């Protein structure tokens, strides 16, 4: 009797599908700046590390190739769903920080992309890159790994997630992510409303002066000063919400 039986290899393959699918979309791990081979090795290492614990009661038996193929697609979907739920927080943050950059006149990308393949405005890039780095600095990536391992207790291999349940999870997570991102970027939106209202009133009082062109540098300077004072609180608020999701798992 060999140690590496066919059922054990098939079980490790199925476990790799969920773990790899999650890391494919999880924030930080899925960054395009991480080499593809490094991401593959991380997924393989996690799979080999978790397989003994997840198969403590024995390897999963697959009656035929059809059942194995079905479990592979099911595990890929479940892993991608878990990773997507975490990634939505960062997608919402990028969207709202893009809007905040537009409000202070810094919507044009002024450099190469750092975390994603598409260049973002400098402020949005700085915030998202800082938040991504803090995932690993604060140890939240271990909570993500713990969540992957704990998902097998709720959704074991062979579990079929209904489309309506998946949509409900995505909608709830998306609403929470955008509320958090709106809370983070709200100072810039309030600043933009006040500044544009003041500039509009001045323009009505002195129509012979091109107020909008003259006020451009001052709007940018004011936005940067505001960003200097609240950037720490912005990142702390976002990481607190993301950490709460990572720990609770919803």
N, C-alpha and C positions, 0 to 999 in steps of 0.2 A: 504494500500500500504506500503510495507516494504522498508526501506532505502537501504538494500543490495539486489538489484534485481539480477536475474540470468544473465542478460546482463552485469551488472556492475562487477559481479564476474568474468565472462568470459573475459571481457575487461582487468581487472587487471591481470588475468592469462596470457593473450597474451602479455601484457606489461612486465610482469616478464620474459617471455621467451627471449625478446631482451635484457633487462637489465642484466639478469643472464648470458646469453650467452656471452655478452661483458665482464663482470667481470670475467668470467671463463678463459679468455685468456689475459685480460689486464695486463700489467706489474704492479707489486706491489700487486694488488689484488689477482692475481692467484698464488702467491708464495705458494709452498708446506709447507712453514714454518707457514703460516696462517692457523689456524684450519678450517676444513671444515664447522663446524657449524657457525663460525664467518663469513666466506664468505657468507654463506646462509643468515644469519641475515642481513648482509650489503645489499645484493641484495633485500631482502624483504623490508627493510627499505626504500631503494631508490625507489622501486616500489610504495609503499604506499605513499611516499612523492610526487612523480611525477604524480601519477594517477589523482588527482583533476585538475592539470593544463593541463594535456594531454587530459582529458575528459571534458573540460570546455563547449564544445558544445554538450555534451551528450555522453552517452556510445555507443560503437559500437555494432550494432545488427548483430548477426550471424544467418543466415536463417536456418542452419542445422548443425549437428555435423561434416559433411564432410568439410564445410567451416571453422569451428572452428579448426579442425585438420590441414587443409592446412595452416591456418594463424599461428598456433603454429610452424610448421616446417619452415615456411618462416621467422618468427621472430627469431627463434633460429639461422638460417643461417645468417641473417642480423647482429644480435648481435655478433656472433662469428667472422664475417668478420671485424666489427669495432674493436673488441679486438685484432684480429690477426694483423691488420695494425699497431697498436701500439707495439705489442709484437715483430714484425719483427725488430724494431730498436735494441732491446736488444739481440735478437738472432744474429744479425749481429755483434754487439759489442762483444758478447762472442766468436764468431768465430774468429774475427780478433785479439782479445786479446789473444786467445789461440795460434794463429800464432806468435804474438809478444813474448809471453812467450817462445815458442820454439826457436825463434831467439836468445835469450839471455841465453839459456841453462836452463830454469826453467819450462820445460813442464810437469814434473812429479807432480801430485797433492800431496801436503804435508799437508793434513788435511781433515777434514770432510766437506761436502758441506754445504754452508750457505744459499744460495737462491734457488738452484735447487737440484734435487735428484741426479745428477751426479756431482762428485767432479771436480772442475776446478783448474788450476794452481793458486797459491796465488795471482799473479798480476791481473789475469782476475777476480778472485773472489772479490778482493778489489775494482776494478773499477766498476764492475756491481752492487755490493752491495751498493756502494756509490751513483751511479746513481739512483738506486731504492729508496734509502732513500730520495734523493733530490726531487723526484717526489712529495712526501708528504710534505717535508719541504718548497718547493717553491710554493706549492699550485697548481701544475699542475694536480693533481687528480680531482680538481674541474673543470678544463677545459675539462677533459675526461667526467665527468658527464654532463657538459653543452653540449658537443658534442652528447651524447646519447639522451638528451632531444631535441636538435635541429635536430637530424636525422629524427624525425617524421614529420617535416615540409617538408623535401625533399623526404623521403621514408615513407609514412604513412602505417598504418596497412593494410596488404593485398597487399603491393607492392611486385612485383616479380622481383628480381635482376637477370638479364640475366647472364649466365655463362661467356660469353665473356667480359661483363663489369666487372664482379668480377675479372677475370683473369687480365684484364688491370689494375685495381686498385692495385692488389697484385704485379704485375711486376713493376709498377711505384714506389710503396712504397718500394719494395725490392731493387731496384736500388738506390733510395735515401738513404736508410738505410746503404747499403754497401759502398756507397761513403763517408758517414759521418764516418762510422767505419774505413774505410781505411785512412781517413784524421787524425783520432785520433791515429791510430797505426802506421802511416807512419814513425815517428822518429825511432822506433825500427827496422823497415825494412831497412831504410837507414843505421842505425848503424850496423846491421847485415851484409849488403853488404860490407861496408867499413872494418869492422873487419875481415870478412872471406877472403876478398881480401888481406889484409895485412898479415894475418896468412898464406895464400897460398903462397905469395911471399917469406916470411921468410922460409917456409918449403922447397921451391925449392932451396933457397940459402944454407940452412943447412939441407940436407936430413938426416944426421946422428942423428939429435936431434928430438925427438917426439914432435913437436911444438903443434900439436892439443891437446895432453894430457896436456902439460904444460900450455897452454893458457886458459884452461877451467875456472879456478877460476877467472882469470882476465876478461874474457868475461862476466861472471855473475856479477862481481863487477861493471864493467863499465855499464852494463845494469841497475843495481839497482841505480847507481848514476844518470843515465839519467832519470830513472823513478822518482827519488826524485825531480828533478828540473822541470819536465814537467807534473807531475800527475795532478796538479791543472788546468793547461791549457787544458789537455785532457778531464777532466770531464766537465769543463766549455763549451768547444766546443760541446761536445755531448749533454749536456743539452740544449744548445742554439738551436741546430737543432731539438731536440725532442720537446722542448717548442714551436718552430715555427710551427711544424706539429700539435701539440695539439691545438694551438690557431686557425690556419687556417683550420684545419680539413682535410687536404690533404697533 
